[in-house]
C-alpha cells in the first residue's frame, strides 16, 4: 500500500468519542476550505460503525451548508433513524466551530436476488493509454502556486487518469462530458464499506468542473467560485477501489449560477457499480 493511501485510510478512520459521536482530522489540500470528498468519506465511515456488518450502503444524499476549515477537526454525530428487516437508515451531522457544516443521510441494505439491467459501458480505451493527473500537473508545475503544486504533482492516494485533458490555466470551450479512470494507489482490505467510503471520497474530485467545460473557465479562473451544494451516490453492485473504475461524467444543464453533473461508474468488466449526482454553485464573485 502506498504512503498516501495509508494516510488517507488513517484520515477516514475516525476517533470514537462516545456512542454515535466521532472525531475526524482534516487534510489541507491547499484550498481555502476542506475538500468535500473528505467530509463525505468521513461521514460514511462514522455511519458504518453503527450498522450491522451484513449491510452496506446502497445510497446516500448529502448537503454542504458551510465550507469547512482544513486546519480544524470535524465532529460527526450519527443518528439511528431506522433498523428494519431489510434496510437501515442513518443521518450524520458534521459539526465544526459549534455549528453543522454538512448533513448526510445513508441507507443500508443486505444482498438480495432480483431483476437486473443496466446501461452499457462507454467504449473508452483503457487506463494504460493515458497519463495520470500528477504527470499532467508536473508539465505545468512551474506555473502553479506552491500549495497547489504540492497537492497536484505529488503521489496521490487515488490515481486519476483523464481521457480528455483540459489545461486549467488556459481552459478552452469543450463538451460538458469527461471520462476519468480512477483507482486506489495500493491494495485495500476486503471490506466493501471501506471501498464505498473511498469512492465517496474520490467521487467529488473533478466532478463539478465538467459543468465548466462549455464556458471556458476552470477552478483556477480568477474571481470565480465553484462550490458543491449537494452530492448523492447510489451503489448498485460490489466493486473494488483498488482496481480500475471508469467514471463517465456529463453535465446535462447549468442555469441560475448552478451546474448539475451526473456520473456513472463502471468496473473493467463493464458492470455499472455506482451512479453519482451533484449540484453546485459556479459564478463570478466580482
Buried (B, 14 or more C-beta within 10 A) or exposed (E): BBEBBEEBBEBBEBEEEEEBBBBBBBBEBBBEBBBBBBBBBBBBBBBBBBBEEEBBBBBBBBBBEEBBBBEEBBBBBBEBEEBEEEEBBBBBBBBBEEEBBBBBBBBBBBEEEEEEEBEEBEEBEEBEEBBBBBEBBBEBEEEBEEEBBBBBBEEBBBBBBBBEEBEBEEBEEBEBBBBBBBBBBBEBEEEBBBBBBBBBBBBBBBBBBBBBBBBEBBBBBEEBEBEBBEBBBBBBEEBBBBBBBBBBBBBEEBEEEBBBBBBBBBBEEEBBBBBBBBBBBBEEEE
